[in-house]
């Protein structure tokens, strides 16, 4: 499965949210803290990677990704709507989203380094 649909959805939501001026954006009542959003965004990208690495057919890969996301939200006790509302809010505040994604990218890079340092079985 290509990362395109999910990345496209994230970019599209950021663009749509960008139509609203940051000072006008009202935080949703279910706004997730930045730390929680960072954890979830890291997991979203790890889930994408797992699904892409599975080399499943597109429909099976999409079903797997949806299940991984559902499990992730359940484990973190977060609704998907709270996640997307929070994402849109942070996207309006580009500085916040940029800062969060900097941490997400650092976290993913650290995981990669740790994985590469592990002995092969």
TAKA-V485823 format. One record per residue. N is the residue number from 1. RES is the residue in one letter. PSI is psi as a letter, one per 30 degrees, with the letter a starting at -180 (999 if undefined). Layout:
n->N res->RES psi->PSI
n->N res->RES psi->PSI
This chain:
n->1 res->X psi->k
n->2 res->X psi->l
n->3 res->X psi->f
n->4 res->X psi->e
n->5 res->X psi->e
n->6 res->X psi->e
n->7 res->X psi->e
n->8 res->X psi->e
n->9 res->X psi->e
n->10 res->X psi->e
n->11 res->X psi->e
n->12 res->X psi->e
n->13 res->X psi->e
n->14 res->X psi->e
n->15 res->X psi->e
n->16 res->X psi->e
n->17 res->X psi->f
n->18 res->X psi->f
n->19 res->X psi->f
n->20 res->X psi->k
n->21 res->X psi->k
n->22 res->X psi->e
n->23 res->X psi->f
n->24 res->X psi->f
n->25 res->X psi->k
n->26 res->X psi->k
n->27 res->X psi->k
n->28 res->X psi->l
n->29 res->X psi->f
n->30 res->X psi->g
n->31 res->X psi->k
n->32 res->X psi->k
n->33 res->X psi->l
n->34 res->X psi->e
n->35 res->X psi->e
n->36 res->X psi->e
n->37 res->X psi->e
n->38 res->X psi->e
n->39 res->X psi->e
n->40 res->X psi->e
n->41 res->X psi->e
n->42 res->X psi->e
n->43 res->X psi->e
n->44 res->X psi->e
n->45 res->X psi->e
n->46 res->X psi->e
n->47 res->X psi->e
n->48 res->X psi->e
n->49 res->X psi->e
n->50 res->X psi->e
n->51 res->X psi->e
n->52 res->X psi->e
n->53 res->X psi->f
n->54 res->X psi->f
n->55 res->X psi->h
n->56 res->X psi->l
n->57 res->X psi->l
n->58 res->X psi->e
n->59 res->X psi->e
n->60 res->X psi->e
n->61 res->X psi->e
n->62 res->X psi->e
n->63 res->X psi->e
n->64 res->X psi->e
n->65 res->X psi->e
n->66 res->X psi->e
n->67 res->X psi->e
n->68 res->X psi->e
n->69 res->X psi->e
n->70 res->X psi->e
n->71 res->X psi->e
n->72 res->X psi->e
n->73 res->X psi->e
n->74 res->X psi->e
n->75 res->X psi->e
n->76 res->X psi->f
n->77 res->X psi->h
n->78 res->X psi->k
n->79 res->X psi->l
n->80 res->X psi->e
n->81 res->X psi->e
n->82 res->X psi->e
n->83 res->X psi->e
n->84 res->X psi->e
n->85 res->X psi->e
n->86 res->X psi->e
n->87 res->X psi->e
n->88 res->X psi->e
n->89 res->X psi->e
n->90 res->X psi->f
n->91 res->X psi->e
n->92 res->X psi->e
n->93 res->X psi->i
n->94 res->X psi->e
n->95 res->X psi->e
n->96 res->X psi->e
n->97 res->X psi->e
n->98 res->X psi->e
n->99 res->X psi->e
n->100 res->X psi->e
n->101 res->X psi->f
n->102 res->X psi->e
n->103 res->X psi->e
n->104 res->X psi->e
n->105 res->X psi->e
n->106 res->X psi->e
n->107 res->X psi->e
n->108 res->X psi->e
n->109 res->X psi->e
n->110 res->X psi->e
n->111 res->X psi->e
n->112 res->X psi->e
n->113 res->X psi->e
n->114 res->X psi->e
n->115 res->X psi->e
n->116 res->X psi->f
n->117 res->X psi->f
n->118 res->X psi->k
n->119 res->X psi->k
n->120 res->X psi->k
n->121 res->X psi->999
